[in-house]
Structures are given as C-alpha cells and as structure tokens.
Amino acid sequence: MPTPRPPPQPRNRTGRTAPGRTPKRFGPTTSASTSFPLEAIRKTRPSATETTVGGRTGIQDRTADRECEIVLTAGTGSVYIRASDSPAAHNPPDPCTRALEAANVLVTGLP
C-alpha cells in the first residue's frame, strides 16, 4: 500500500512554500473606473446607501450575499471598488468593510 502524501503547504507570492501560514480564503477586491457620473449610477441602484470616503461622496451597495460595492466620484466619472468573499471562506470579514478599507487607500490617488 502506498504511503499517503502530506497535504500541500501554503505558498507565498513567489510560489515558495510558507510553512506555518494559512492562506486567506477571501474573494477578490477589485476596482474599475467609468465615465458615467455618480448620479447616473445612483439611479440604477435604488438599494444603495450614501457614503463618504476621503471627502468624496459615493454610494455603497451590497450587490449579493457575499459581495459589496462602493462607487465614488472621480474626476468627471466614477470609480467602483468591489469586494467579494469566496464560498469556501470560514468566518470572512464583511465584504463592505473590506471594500471600505480598499476605498480609503484608493482615494488618495484619485483625480
């Protein structure tokens, strides 16, 4: 009978094993920009709530059970910040909290 293989070790960004570390199983946090102004987007999101991030007005909308999106003004258009959780995640942080954290970092570089 063959010897069972040990479970795979988590790997870091370079692909090397990272002993003793557990990989995070959160979904992605992404951002995108559009030429549509915030007011036009707001009309398509009746469930969205008003928010302010770094002095910029915007909206926050939980678009799915495990997904949250923040849309902020940026120049003449808008920028989206979306955070989602993997279905495999165990006790993941709230996606709206993650989207807000990412938005706070992103707004420092917006026009």
C-alpha positions as CSV (number, residue, x, y, z in Angstrom):
1,M,0.0,0.0,0.0
2,P,1.5,3.4,-1.0
3,T,2.3,6.0,1.7
4,P,-0.2,8.9,1.7
5,R,1.1,12.3,0.6
6,P,1.2,15.1,3.1
7,P,-1.2,18.0,2.5
8,P,0.2,20.8,0.3
9,Q,1.9,23.7,2.1
10,P,0.5,27.2,1.6
11,R,2.7,29.2,-0.9
12,N,3.7,32.8,-0.8
13,R,3.6,35.2,-3.8
14,T,6.9,33.8,-5.2
15,G,5.5,30.3,-5.2
16,R,7.7,29.1,-2.4
17,T,6.2,27.3,0.5
18,A,5.3,29.3,3.5
19,P,5.4,26.8,6.5
20,G,3.1,27.6,9.3
21,R,1.0,30.1,7.3
22,T,-2.6,29.6,6.4
23,P,-3.7,31.1,3.2
24,K,-6.6,33.6,3.3
25,R,-9.6,32.4,1.6
26,F,-11.3,35.7,0.9
27,G,-12.5,36.6,-2.5
28,P,-11.0,39.3,-4.6
29,T,-11.2,43.1,-4.1
30,T,-11.3,44.8,-7.4
31,S,-11.6,48.3,-8.8
32,A,-12.7,49.8,-12.1
33,S,-13.5,53.2,-13.5
34,T,-16.2,54.5,-15.7
35,S,-17.0,57.8,-17.5
36,F,-20.6,57.7,-16.1
37,P,-21.2,60.2,-13.3
38,L,-22.2,59.0,-9.8
39,E,-25.7,60.5,-10.3
40,A,-26.4,58.2,-13.3
41,I,-25.2,55.1,-11.4
42,R,-27.2,56.1,-8.3
43,K,-30.4,56.0,-10.4
44,T,-29.7,52.3,-11.2
45,R,-29.1,51.3,-7.6
46,P,-32.2,52.1,-5.5
47,S,-31.0,49.9,-2.6
48,A,-27.6,51.8,-2.3
49,T,-26.9,54.0,0.7
50,E,-25.0,57.3,0.7
51,T,-21.4,57.2,1.9
52,T,-18.3,59.4,2.1
53,V,-14.8,58.2,1.7
54,G,-11.8,60.5,2.0
55,G,-14.1,63.5,1.4
56,R,-15.6,62.0,-1.7
57,T,-19.3,61.4,-2.0
58,G,-20.5,58.0,-3.1
59,I,-22.8,55.1,-2.6
60,Q,-22.4,51.7,-1.0
61,D,-24.4,48.7,-2.2
62,R,-24.5,45.1,-1.1
63,T,-24.9,43.6,-4.6
64,A,-25.1,40.0,-3.4
65,D,-24.9,38.0,-0.2
66,R,-21.1,37.9,-0.3
67,E,-20.4,41.0,-2.4
68,C,-20.3,44.7,-1.7
69,E,-19.6,47.6,-4.0
70,I,-18.7,51.2,-3.3
71,V,-18.9,53.8,-6.1
72,L,-17.2,57.1,-5.7
73,T,-16.8,60.3,-7.7
74,A,-13.5,60.5,-9.6
75,G,-12.9,63.5,-11.9
76,T,-15.9,63.6,-14.3
77,G,-16.7,59.9,-13.9
78,S,-16.8,57.3,-11.1
79,V,-14.7,54.5,-9.7
80,Y,-16.0,51.2,-8.4
81,I,-14.5,49.2,-5.6
82,R,-15.9,45.7,-5.2
83,A,-15.1,43.1,-2.5
84,S,-16.5,39.6,-2.5
85,D,-16.0,36.5,-0.4
86,S,-15.2,33.0,-1.5
87,P,-17.9,30.5,-0.7
88,A,-15.1,28.4,0.9
89,A,-14.2,31.2,3.3
90,H,-14.6,30.4,7.0
91,N,-15.7,33.5,9.0
92,P,-14.6,36.0,6.4
93,P,-14.7,39.7,7.2
94,D,-17.7,41.7,6.0
95,P,-17.2,42.5,2.2
96,C,-18.4,46.0,2.8
97,T,-15.7,46.5,5.5
98,R,-13.1,45.2,3.0
99,A,-14.4,47.4,0.2
100,L,-14.3,50.5,2.5
101,E,-10.7,49.7,3.6
102,A,-9.7,49.4,-0.1
103,A,-11.5,52.6,-1.0
104,N,-9.7,54.5,1.8
105,V,-6.4,53.6,0.2
106,L,-7.5,54.1,-3.4
107,V,-9.0,57.6,-2.9
108,T,-5.6,59.1,-2.1
109,G,-4.5,58.6,-5.7
110,L,-7.7,59.6,-7.5
111,P,-8.0,62.8,-9.5
